[in-house]
Amino acid sequence: MTPIMQEILSLLRVRDLTALQVLDLMEHPKKSQGAVYKALRKMEREQYVESYKGTTPVPERGGRPRIFYRLTGTGKRALAKDMEEDKPLPSRLCPI
């Protein structure tokens, strides 16, 4: 699992997020939107996350609802396995 995938899954462990919210919360804000979307698409194919449409139309999106991502059971297991291998979590996600 790539570091960006690990960080995204760790963020989604807390709550469902849009791709832009993920980008805002990431430790390394220099990550491009494209990198985040690419990782989310890959994780959706691997069934680590699933997407769903929000319920509120957003005028800035031409009336379309936002797309949210949530962690699946497969994603939780993959993240737990990755964490067992002692790969460090991003510092913003580690307890103090």
C-alpha positions in Angstrom: 0.0 0.0 0.0 1.3 3.4 -0.9 1.8 6.1 1.7 -0.9 8.3 0.1 -3.3 5.3 0.2 -2.5 4.6 3.9 -3.0 8.3 4.8 -6.4 8.4 3.0 -7.6 5.2 4.6 -6.5 6.6 8.0 -8.5 9.7 7.4 -11.6 7.8 6.3 -11.4 5.7 9.4 -12.6 8.7 11.3 -15.5 9.8 9.0 -16.7 9.9 5.4 -15.1 12.6 3.4 -15.1 14.2 -0.1 -11.9 14.1 -2.1 -11.3 17.8 -1.5 -11.8 17.3 2.3 -9.2 14.5 2.1 -6.8 16.8 0.3 -7.3 19.5 2.9 -6.6 17.1 5.8 -3.6 15.4 4.4 -0.3 15.9 6.1 1.5 16.7 2.8 -0.7 19.4 1.2 1.6 19.4 -1.8 -0.2 16.3 -3.0 -2.1 17.2 -6.2 -5.8 16.7 -6.6 -5.0 14.3 -9.4 -2.9 12.1 -7.0 -5.7 12.0 -4.5 -8.4 11.2 -7.1 -6.1 8.5 -8.6 -5.6 6.9 -5.2 -9.3 7.0 -4.4 -10.2 5.4 -7.8 -7.6 2.6 -7.2 -8.9 2.0 -3.7 -12.5 1.9 -5.0 -11.5 -0.8 -7.6 -9.8 -2.7 -4.8 -12.9 -2.3 -2.6 -11.0 -0.5 0.2 -13.4 2.5 -0.2 -16.8 3.1 -1.7 -18.3 6.3 -3.0 -21.8 7.7 -2.6 -23.6 10.9 -3.5 -24.5 13.4 -0.8 -28.1 14.4 -0.4 -27.8 18.1 -1.0 -27.4 19.7 -4.4 -24.4 22.0 -4.5 -24.8 25.2 -6.7 -21.0 25.4 -7.2 -21.2 21.9 -8.8 -24.1 22.8 -11.2 -26.6 21.4 -8.7 -24.9 18.0 -8.5 -24.4 16.6 -5.0 -20.9 16.1 -3.6 -19.3 12.6 -3.8 -18.3 11.2 -0.5 -16.0 8.2 0.2 -16.2 5.8 3.1 -14.0 3.0 4.3 -15.2 -0.5 3.7 -14.5 -3.6 5.8 -11.9 -4.6 3.2 -10.2 -1.2 3.6 -10.2 -1.5 7.4 -8.5 -4.9 7.3 -6.0 -3.7 4.7 -5.2 -0.6 6.9 -4.9 -2.8 10.0 -2.6 -5.2 8.2 -0.5 -2.3 7.0 -0.3 -0.9 10.5 0.8 -4.2 11.9 3.8 -4.1 9.6 5.0 -1.1 11.7 4.8 1.4 8.9 4.7 4.8 10.5 1.4 6.7 10.3 1.5 10.3 9.3 2.3 12.5 12.3 -1.1 14.2 12.2 -2.8 10.9 12.8 -0.6 9.6 15.6 -1.8 10.0 19.2 0.2 12.5 21.3 
